[in-house]
Amino acid sequence: MKRLTTVVALGAVTALALTGCAKKSGDDTAASSGGKTTVRVLISGDTNVQDLWDKGIVPGFEKANPNIAVTVELDLHGEHDSQNLAKMAAAVKGNSDSGMDLIDGGFVLQAAQAGFLAPADPSTVPGLSDVPGDIIKAGGGGGIPYRGSSVLLAYNSTKVAKPPQTLDTLLAWIKANKGQFTYNSPKSGGSGASFVTTVLDKYLSPADQQTLRTGYDQALESTWDKGFAELKSLNQYVYQGGVYPNGNAQVLQLLSAGSITMAPVWSDQFISGQKTGQIPATIKATQISDPSFTGGAAYLGIPKNSPNKAAALKLASYALTPAVQNVIATTIAGYPVIPLAKLPAQTQEIFKAAHPDTLRPTYFSQVTNDMNKAWDDKVPGK
Amino acid sequence: MRRTRVAARSSGQPRAVLGFVMALPPLLLIAVFAGLPIVLAVGYSLGHTGGLNSVTASYAQHQHVATSGWGTFAAYREMLATGRFRTDVAVTVLVTLLSTAVVLVLALGIALNLRLRGGRVAGAIAALGVIPLFIPVVIASWAILTFYSTDGFIRSVFAQVGLDAPALGFKVVTIVIGSVWTSLPFAVLMVSSGIQSVPDAVIDAARDSGAGLLRTTRSVILPMAFIPIVIATTFTAIGVLGSFTVPYFTGPNSPRMLGVDIQNYFAAYNQPQQAIVIAVTIFVLASGIAVLYIWANFRSANSKDL
């Protein structure tokens, strides 16, 4: 009897706690006031992205749409990605307000995959008509690509006069120069992930690569074996006999300090690092071919039950206008996702060598998760 | 006889109820904020993907879904079958044992030095041992990594005289160094306060009866400070066992400690179910250490009764 009472009491308290939460999130729906709609943007990334929104995108949008206000919230380095994704998942499933109308961050792809996002195509986001279909498709149906970046091969020009031009010559260079190359573990940053993807792709047919980029096919992942064997064989030639740092920044630091001579780096991090002087001018970057390093787009997402969906879609489309794309290119060195020809000649000049229009996409997000694990299991310390 | 017993019972009942009611708020709080999530998580690891777990289950990869009523051990079997996981468990246990042993030896040394020799130098050493308490672990880990790395202080000093010191960054040894560094302050505080509280008279009496330094320490001081030493040991071991920051920053990519594994499985591999399996493993290991702690507490409670 006593036990039963305890269980009932527990149940009552749990129910109370849950209804308490539900009520609170219900109250938040009153985001629009006085006929003015507010779009709440959540950024998961670095302060440079926040600057881009605060200074480059929001003022122009609010001017063009006087009845829409935009608030921007930053989750620095995406530390709360999992919580925010769970929050959105719970809100979409329970049809309550998640507190975010437009998300700019890595977990957008996961949310798109799980079906939490409003579908995005040229009919809902007119700006997407200028964006290559492959990149839109990689967004999983709900992701809106709005800027891109790719991985480049950075090298210390005081030690290397002629950098490798193809993947094969790069691999040969790594083996000939023991301890002078490294890349970060693929899970900890995109530049290392790109190097791994590129080596794996070397042994894959174009059709198989395409399948892994646009969807999840676990059976096809067995074709990675040769690539992983190649990566494993590099262990002894990598920095300190197989040290793979955690994060893009650690690799850049090793390169800038002269501990290593060559490494894959993100184009935008490299360009802005040289601007601030954190990366010395003697470090240069180039793109390789056969295959080239991958690049990818950053995606925006709109929860499908967002109360301010119409305004959020409008803002997303605005981010794809040539004016904003030019701001993205000039402020954070992001690749435009619309054709370069639509941008001012000066911007076209900067990006001419990087070929942002031929961005070789990375794997689908779930495939990338599996690749991260497979690399951890098969490469370091083996 | 019977009547008195009934009387005692009726007067005891409201008291017991009152006690239960008074204990209810903290109990409920723990049940809702710790108990419920634990039950949910363990249920999820056994393949129960419905109900409150359905949100996580909707985006997780490689889940094992329960087919029978109580669940399935498939996720546990999958993890135990990977050689990687077994190595990681072994490394975690090794680092925990090594770090705890080193911390205990250092803390005992500092405390005994302070108790038996005393003076300004001993005090300064004890104070130095506590300093890491005031430095955030992230910063400490980073500092330790750069101190021992290829272009770090140690190697730079050796290079000045033409010697080649080993680069200790990104090694299991670095994790042990970092763990010792971060765990030492608590152990020093705990052990030295325990040893300081051994009365002078007892030590003098032991010395008067002809016991040497070693004998006094072994037979008098250590037994009298036994409880604080056990507490320091268990807390250090449990702390190192579940640590994340130090192994994440300073350790190698492989093998890894379980704390880092949890984060990887949860975030980078998007396999929350497997992450919970690791969490349960850490919980089981920590329970083993906790038994020692509870046993020591019982021992001290009993000895107070005597």
Contacts between the chains, C-beta under 8 A, distances in Angstrom:
chain1	res1	chain2	res2	distance
A	9	B	24	7.9
A	9	B	28	7.6
A	10	B	28	7.1
A	10	B	31	6.0
A	10	B	32	7.9
A	13	B	28	5.5
A	13	B	31	7.9
A	13	B	32	6.2
A	14	B	32	6.3
A	14	B	36	6.8
A	17	B	32	6.1
A	81	B	267	7.5
A	82	B	266	6.9
A	82	B	267	6.3
A	85	B	59	7.0
A	86	B	55	6.0
A	86	B	56	6.9
A	89	B	55	4.5
A	89	B	56	7.9
A	89	B	58	6.2
A	89	B	59	6.8
A	90	B	55	5.3
A	93	B	54	7.3
A	93	B	55	6.2
A	93	B	58	7.7
A	110	B	59	5.6
A	110	B	270	7.1
A	111	B	59	7.8
A	113	B	59	6.8
A	114	B	58	5.1
A	114	B	59	4.3
A	185	B	253	5.5
A	187	B	264	6.2
A	187	B	267	7.8
A	187	B	268	3.4
A	187	B	269	7.5
A	188	B	268	7.7
A	240	B	150	6.4
A	240	B	167	6.0
A	240	B	169	7.7
A	240	B	170	6.9
A	243	B	169	7.5
A	243	B	170	4.8
A	243	B	252	7.4
A	243	B	253	7.7
A	244	B	253	5.0
A	245	B	170	7.8
A	246	B	248	7.0
A	246	B	249	7.5
A	257	B	151	6.0
A	258	B	151	8.0
A	259	B	150	5.9
A	259	B	151	5.6
A	366	B	61	5.8
A	366	B	270	7.0
A	369	B	61	5.9
A	369	B	268	6.8
A	369	B	269	5.1
A	369	B	270	4.3
A	369	B	271	7.7
A	370	B	61	7.3
A	370	B	269	7.3
A	372	B	264	7.7
A	372	B	268	4.6
A	372	B	269	5.8
A	373	B	264	7.7
A	373	B	265	8.0
A	373	B	268	7.4
A	373	B	269	4.3
A	373	B	271	7.5
A	376	B	84	7.5
A	376	B	253	6.9
A	376	B	254	6.8
A	376	B	264	6.8
A	377	B	82	7.2
A	377	B	84	5.2
A	379	B	253	7.9
A	380	B	252	6.9
A	380	B	253	3.5
A	380	B	254	4.1
A	381	B	252	6.3
A	381	B	253	6.5
A	381	B	254	3.4
A	381	B	255	6.6
A	382	B	254	7.4
